[in-house]
Amino acid sequence: MAFIKRKERSKERFSLLLLDLEEYYFEQHTVYHVTTSSIRGSLKVCSKSIIFEPEDHVEPILKVCFCLLLVLIYCFHPLLQLHRASCLDKLGDQTAMVSHNCTKLFQNVSEIPHMECEAEMVTPLVTNPGHVCITDQSLYFQPLNGYPEQVVRIELHRVKQIYKRRHGLRPLGLEVFCTENDFCSDIYLKFYKTSDRNDLYYYIATFLENHMVEHTAESYMLQWQRGHLSNYQYLLHLNNLADRSGNDLSQYPVFPWIIADYNSTELDMMNPATFRDLSKPVGALNKERLERLLSRYRDMPDPRFMYGSHYSSPGYVLFYLVRVAPEHMLCLQNGRYDNADRMFNSIGETWKNCLDGATDFKELIPDFYGNDPSFLLNCLSLDLGKRQGGSSVQDVVLPPWAADASDFLQKSQKALESQYVSEHLHEWIDLVFGFKQKGSEAVAAHNVFHPLTYEGGIDCDSIEDPNEKIAMLIQILEFGQTPTQLFTTPHPQRITPRFQSISRTPSVNTPLNELSPASTSEDSSFEDLTEETRRLAWNNIAKLKLMSTHKIHKEAVTGIAVTRTASSVFTTSQDSTLKMFSRESNGLQRSMSFSNMALSSCLMLPEDKAVVCSSWDNNVYFYSIPFGRRQDTLMGHDDAISKMCWKDNQLYTASWDSTVKVWQCDSADIANNKRCQFQLLAEFEHEAGVNTINLNPAGTLLVSGTKDGTVTIWDTSSSVQLHQVHCHSGKIHDVAFSPDSRHILSVGEDSCLKVIDVQTGMMISSVQADEEQRCFCWDGNTVLSGGQSGHLQVLDLLSNKVTTRIPGHSGAVTAMWMNEQCSTVITGGEDKQIIFWKLDC
């Protein structure tokens, strides 16, 4: 469907579309137009003209500007002149009158007004001035002219979303939605003062109990990456967040051309040549045309631009929608349709002109991927003119592969959701909403448009001359506006089931490519079953049930390691001891002390032969389980060791001396009670003490979190730093890769949870928790974390909401372990206890 709200065609032919920009309609009178006969009708008095609407529909509507009537007014009709002046003078009086009368329109006499101000209601190509009043129950807008209705009322409890908007590149708009459809709003208001807009916004946002918190671009990105949003839905959300609205044709939602083949009889979705190159703007798709544009650009004085027209403007929107919104096209074109040969006649011709035309760089609108084909059909039997060949303009000519208009839309939808587009859509997002929209990146991507299309390109409020101001405003509104920039770093790629299967070029770096398995596991059915078990467990993670608590330490628990059979649980503590707890006897079995300083973490080596413990005394201790004694010691750092990881006979140790070191250590020697020959393989240097580390499942990537709030991603094979992100304002407590290695989650003493995209190093989600979170487990979408209060909390990252809080420890949760099936959890805390949890489902 098209997003312009079509008004029902009534007997009244008058419309605000007949008015000029910044022209206002005041009132109407019943009059007679006396010529050779007397024609009864309605005289509309406006600020710049009078409009006569005959009752007889055969007679034309007459509009006469006051500048043309000036002589007649002064010579013959002084009363008419005085009446117009009176209307203008009374504009302020009308506002006061509406303010007074507005209380009479309240649905409930008990309603309490909160604020009132002047504003304009925005619809496509029209702004209608009036008065806004908000009470403790409703939002009211009363047009000064009472047109098209006396008052618009929106009950606050029905509001689902409210968004601040730019209007004319100025922060003056507010759009209110009472439905889930992000582009069919109930009212779009333009205020005269940003402060009025903000006051109304914050009142509604804080008042509503059912108000849905606005999603950020990053949270939508995370949902899209993981397949919870379709490409179509994601683009709609980005348009919405970037101030694109169906009520504002200068900022109408923009969608990309996807298909490049409009000649074949069959559309081959598996052939990359079927699709447009999404890494380039439309103006750069034709190499020869681009060279001509760049030659002109290089010779142009500042401010320079590559493209003289935009990819989205009111003219382009109505070019596509003329068959369903002819009155809007006539308004824009001064009462005439465009030349028949320049109309939207054919999909293929339009695409070809966008490739070859000297000034045509337009993209598409959402209607091309919707379900309503009416914009492609001349259902209203409009006389749109005749082409040079003599044929009249009727329905849009479709490509050979489309059986009809509905089939065209269905195949366009399929193309938008295809594998190729899913793998490359992020490249187009970089151009339109992302880091290639402005600056040097835009220049390098050949993506530079006229300065007036960008926010901040001109300050209309600084223009004092009213005529010059209106002329500039018209230019901004009609030329098109670049969306609000949503991303300033490269947009990550979508995670697709058949990664890179039909890509033209690689879209991810080498470490990420190594994450994709080269072949299917021999026991894939078992893996599928295990994965399904994990999925079901995480879906029910809020049903964790406390099974038992055991106070086995004298100070806070710092680490938990469990044998494969889960019969024995090892814990370390700040009391400098390693404890072995037996699940079979449900009691403490062993207690070992290696140092007079705190132990900071522990891990279990393969085959359950040894436990490795890190200490604040700068050492690592190896404890043999079969022999019940300390087997070896590694002295490898200049300050306390905070965390360790193990993978394929390599031990990773993180220290407050600002380094992470990698040691070669044969677990077979340890299993056979032999001393290890420790060999230092690599050293990763940081600018602050390293508080935590984690390896991805394949062992190809390492992430570290430091005391100054920095997350760093490393390639373990080359010891090269891939990304560094300063994302916390204090010490990072814990970091971990998602199971698919695409994202990293970190928690810090600033009470924030941050999600980072591994491919780009971009922080794509930030959640402010109500308390400091110290440790966690997660599946990529849901987080089970332990907080400062001792409670566990379940957080849904897709909605950024805490869904469940589970009472547990009496002090901060400092350590957490989860089994492979995700059905058993063990936590340790500052209360010196360990707690066993079981999934109750």
BELDACOR-V263478 format. One record per backbone hydrogen bond with DSSP energy under -0.5 kcal/mol. CO is the residue of the C=O (numbers start at 1). NH is the residue of the N-H. If there is no record, write none. Layout:
BEGIN
co:CO nh:NH
co:CO nh:NH
END
This chain:
BEGIN
co:4 nh:6
co:8 nh:10
co:15 nh:18
co:16 nh:19
co:20 nh:23
co:24 nh:47
co:27 nh:45
co:29 nh:31
co:29 nh:43
co:31 nh:41
co:32 nh:34
co:33 nh:35
co:33 nh:39
co:37 nh:35
co:37 nh:39
co:38 nh:40
co:39 nh:33
co:40 nh:55
co:41 nh:31
co:42 nh:44
co:42 nh:53
co:43 nh:29
co:43 nh:45
co:44 nh:46
co:44 nh:51
co:45 nh:26
co:45 nh:27
co:48 nh:66
co:49 nh:46
co:50 nh:64
co:51 nh:44
co:51 nh:53
co:52 nh:54
co:52 nh:62
co:53 nh:42
co:55 nh:57
co:56 nh:59
co:62 nh:52
co:64 nh:50
co:65 nh:68
co:65 nh:69
co:66 nh:70
co:69 nh:73
co:70 nh:74
co:71 nh:75
co:72 nh:76
co:72 nh:77
co:73 nh:77
co:77 nh:81
co:78 nh:82
co:79 nh:83
co:80 nh:84
co:81 nh:85
co:82 nh:86
co:83 nh:87
co:84 nh:88
co:85 nh:89
co:86 nh:90
co:88 nh:91
co:89 nh:92
co:90 nh:94
co:91 nh:95
co:92 nh:96
co:93 nh:97
co:94 nh:98
co:95 nh:99
co:96 nh:100
co:97 nh:101
co:98 nh:102
co:99 nh:103
co:100 nh:103
co:101 nh:104
co:101 nh:105
co:102 nh:105
co:103 nh:106
co:108 nh:111
co:111 nh:113
co:112 nh:136
co:115 nh:134
co:117 nh:132
co:118 nh:192
co:119 nh:130
co:120 nh:122
co:120 nh:190
co:121 nh:123
co:121 nh:128
co:123 nh:126
co:126 nh:123
co:127 nh:129
co:128 nh:121
co:129 nh:144
co:130 nh:119
co:131 nh:142
co:132 nh:117
co:133 nh:140
co:134 nh:114
co:134 nh:115
co:137 nh:156
co:138 nh:135
co:139 nh:154
co:140 nh:133
co:141 nh:143
co:141 nh:152
co:142 nh:131
co:143 nh:146
co:151 nh:153
co:152 nh:141
co:154 nh:139
co:155 nh:158
co:156 nh:159
co:160 nh:212
co:161 nh:177
co:163 nh:175
co:165 nh:173
co:167 nh:170
co:170 nh:167
co:170 nh:172
co:172 nh:191
co:173 nh:165
co:174 nh:189
co:175 nh:163
co:176 nh:186
co:176 nh:187
co:177 nh:160
co:177 nh:161
co:180 nh:182
co:181 nh:184
co:183 nh:185
co:187 nh:176
co:188 nh:122
co:189 nh:174
co:189 nh:191
co:190 nh:120
co:193 nh:197
co:194 nh:198
co:195 nh:199
co:196 nh:200
co:197 nh:201
co:198 nh:202
co:199 nh:203
co:200 nh:204
co:201 nh:205
co:202 nh:206
co:203 nh:207
co:204 nh:208
co:208 nh:211
co:211 nh:213
co:216 nh:220
co:217 nh:221
co:218 nh:222
co:219 nh:223
co:220 nh:224
co:221 nh:225
co:222 nh:226
co:223 nh:228
co:223 nh:229
co:224 nh:227
co:225 nh:495
co:230 nh:234
co:231 nh:235
co:232 nh:236
co:233 nh:237
co:234 nh:238
co:235 nh:239
co:236 nh:240
co:237 nh:241
co:238 nh:242
co:239 nh:244
co:240 nh:243
co:242 nh:484
co:245 nh:248
co:247 nh:249
co:248 nh:251
co:249 nh:252
co:250 nh:481
co:251 nh:245
co:255 nh:364
co:258 nh:276
co:260 nh:262
co:264 nh:401
co:266 nh:268
co:267 nh:269
co:268 nh:271
co:270 nh:272
co:271 nh:274
co:272 nh:275
co:274 nh:260
co:274 nh:261
co:276 nh:278
co:277 nh:280
co:281 nh:284
co:282 nh:285
co:285 nh:287
co:286 nh:290
co:287 nh:291
co:288 nh:292
co:289 nh:293
co:290 nh:294
co:291 nh:295
co:292 nh:296
co:293 nh:297
co:294 nh:298
co:295 nh:299
co:296 nh:300
co:297 nh:300
co:307 nh:450
co:311 nh:363
co:313 nh:317
co:314 nh:318
co:315 nh:319
co:316 nh:320
co:317 nh:321
co:318 nh:322
co:321 nh:324
co:321 nh:325
co:325 nh:328
co:325 nh:329
co:326 nh:330
co:327 nh:331
co:328 nh:332
co:329 nh:333
co:330 nh:335
co:331 nh:334
co:333 nh:336
co:339 nh:342
co:340 nh:343
co:343 nh:345
co:345 nh:397
co:346 nh:350
co:347 nh:351
co:348 nh:352
co:349 nh:353
co:350 nh:354
co:351 nh:355
co:352 nh:356
co:353 nh:357
co:359 nh:361
co:364 nh:255
co:365 nh:368
co:366 nh:369
co:367 nh:370
co:371 nh:373
co:372 nh:375
co:373 nh:376
co:374 nh:377
co:376 nh:396
co:377 nh:379
co:378 nh:381
co:382 nh:384
co:385 nh:393
co:387 nh:390
co:391 nh:387
co:392 nh:394
co:393 nh:384
co:395 nh:394
co:397 nh:347
co:399 nh:402
co:401 nh:403
co:404 nh:408
co:405 nh:409
co:406 nh:410
co:407 nh:411
co:408 nh:412
co:409 nh:413
co:410 nh:414
co:411 nh:415
co:412 nh:416
co:413 nh:417
co:415 nh:418
co:418 nh:422
co:419 nh:423
co:420 nh:424
co:421 nh:424
co:421 nh:425
co:422 nh:494
co:424 nh:427
co:424 nh:428
co:425 nh:429
co:426 nh:430
co:427 nh:431
co:428 nh:432
co:429 nh:433
co:429 nh:434
co:430 nh:436
co:433 nh:486
co:433 nh:487
co:434 nh:437
co:438 nh:442
co:439 nh:443
co:440 nh:444
co:441 nh:445
co:442 nh:447
co:443 nh:446
co:445 nh:281
co:447 nh:449
co:448 nh:306
co:448 nh:307
co:450 nh:453
co:451 nh:454
co:453 nh:482
co:454 nh:457
co:458 nh:460
co:459 nh:462
co:460 nh:463
co:462 nh:464
co:465 nh:469
co:466 nh:470
co:467 nh:471
co:468 nh:472
co:469 nh:473
co:470 nh:474
co:471 nh:475
co:472 nh:476
co:473 nh:477
co:474 nh:478
co:475 nh:479
co:476 nh:480
co:477 nh:314
co:478 nh:315
co:479 nh:310
co:494 nh:496
co:496 nh:499
co:497 nh:499
co:498 nh:501
co:509 nh:513
co:510 nh:514
co:512 nh:515
co:512 nh:516
co:513 nh:516
co:521 nh:524
co:523 nh:527
co:524 nh:528
co:525 nh:529
co:526 nh:530
co:527 nh:531
co:528 nh:532
co:529 nh:533
co:530 nh:534
co:531 nh:535
co:532 nh:536
co:533 nh:537
co:534 nh:538
co:535 nh:539
co:536 nh:540
co:537 nh:540
co:538 nh:541
co:540 nh:543
co:541 nh:544
co:543 nh:840
co:545 nh:838
co:548 nh:836
co:550 nh:552
co:550 nh:834
co:556 nh:574
co:559 nh:572
co:561 nh:570
co:563 nh:566
co:567 nh:583
co:567 nh:584
co:568 nh:563
co:569 nh:581
co:570 nh:561
co:571 nh:579
co:572 nh:558
co:572 nh:559
co:573 nh:576
co:573 nh:599
co:576 nh:594
co:576 nh:595
co:577 nh:573
co:578 nh:592
co:579 nh:571
co:579 nh:581
co:580 nh:589
co:580 nh:590
co:581 nh:569
co:581 nh:583
co:582 nh:586
co:582 nh:587
co:587 nh:582
co:590 nh:580
co:592 nh:578
co:598 nh:616
co:601 nh:614
co:603 nh:612
co:605 nh:608
co:606 nh:609
co:609 nh:625
co:609 nh:626
co:610 nh:605
co:611 nh:623
co:612 nh:603
co:613 nh:621
co:614 nh:600
co:614 nh:601
co:615 nh:618
co:615 nh:641
co:618 nh:636
co:618 nh:637
co:619 nh:615
co:620 nh:634
co:621 nh:613
co:621 nh:623
co:622 nh:624
co:622 nh:631
co:622 nh:632
co:623 nh:611
co:623 nh:625
co:624 nh:628
co:624 nh:629
co:629 nh:624
co:632 nh:622
co:633 nh:635
co:634 nh:620
co:634 nh:636
co:640 nh:656
co:643 nh:654
co:645 nh:652
co:647 nh:650
co:649 nh:665
co:650 nh:647
co:650 nh:652
co:651 nh:653
co:651 nh:663
co:652 nh:645
co:653 nh:661
co:654 nh:642
co:654 nh:643
co:655 nh:658
co:655 nh:690
co:658 nh:686
co:659 nh:655
co:660 nh:684
co:661 nh:653
co:662 nh:681
co:662 nh:682
co:663 nh:651
co:663 nh:665
co:664 nh:679
co:665 nh:667
co:666 nh:669
co:666 nh:670
co:667 nh:671
co:668 nh:672
co:669 nh:674
co:670 nh:673
co:676 nh:678
co:679 nh:664
co:679 nh:681
co:682 nh:662
co:683 nh:685
co:684 nh:660
co:689 nh:691
co:689 nh:707
co:692 nh:705
co:694 nh:703
co:696 nh:699
co:700 nh:716
co:700 nh:717
co:701 nh:696
co:702 nh:714
co:703 nh:694
co:704 nh:712
co:705 nh:691
co:705 nh:692
co:706 nh:709
co:706 nh:732
co:709 nh:727
co:709 nh:728
co:710 nh:706
co:711 nh:725
co:712 nh:704
co:713 nh:722
co:713 nh:723
co:714 nh:702
co:714 nh:716
co:715 nh:719
co:715 nh:720
co:720 nh:715
co:723 nh:713
co:725 nh:711
co:725 nh:727
co:731 nh:733
co:731 nh:749
co:734 nh:747
co:736 nh:745
co:738 nh:741
co:742 nh:758
co:743 nh:738
co:744 nh:756
co:745 nh:736
co:746 nh:754
co:747 nh:733
co:747 nh:734
co:748 nh:751
co:748 nh:773
co:751 nh:769
co:752 nh:748
co:753 nh:767
co:754 nh:746
co:755 nh:764
co:755 nh:765
co:756 nh:744
co:757 nh:761
co:762 nh:757
co:762 nh:764
co:765 nh:755
co:767 nh:753
co:767 nh:769
co:772 nh:788
co:775 nh:786
co:777 nh:784
co:781 nh:797
co:782 nh:779
co:783 nh:785
co:783 nh:795
co:784 nh:777
co:785 nh:793
co:786 nh:774
co:786 nh:775
co:787 nh:790
co:787 nh:813
co:790 nh:809
co:791 nh:787
co:792 nh:806
co:793 nh:785
co:793 nh:795
co:794 nh:803
co:794 nh:804
co:795 nh:783
co:795 nh:797
co:796 nh:800
co:796 nh:801
co:801 nh:796
co:801 nh:803
co:804 nh:794
co:805 nh:807
co:806 nh:792
co:809 nh:808
co:812 nh:814
co:812 nh:830
co:815 nh:828
co:817 nh:826
co:819 nh:822
co:823 nh:839
co:824 nh:819
co:825 nh:837
co:826 nh:817
co:827 nh:835
co:828 nh:814
co:828 nh:815
co:829 nh:557
co:829 nh:832
co:832 nh:552
co:832 nh:553
co:833 nh:829
co:834 nh:550
co:835 nh:827
co:836 nh:547
co:836 nh:548
co:837 nh:825
co:838 nh:545
co:839 nh:841
END
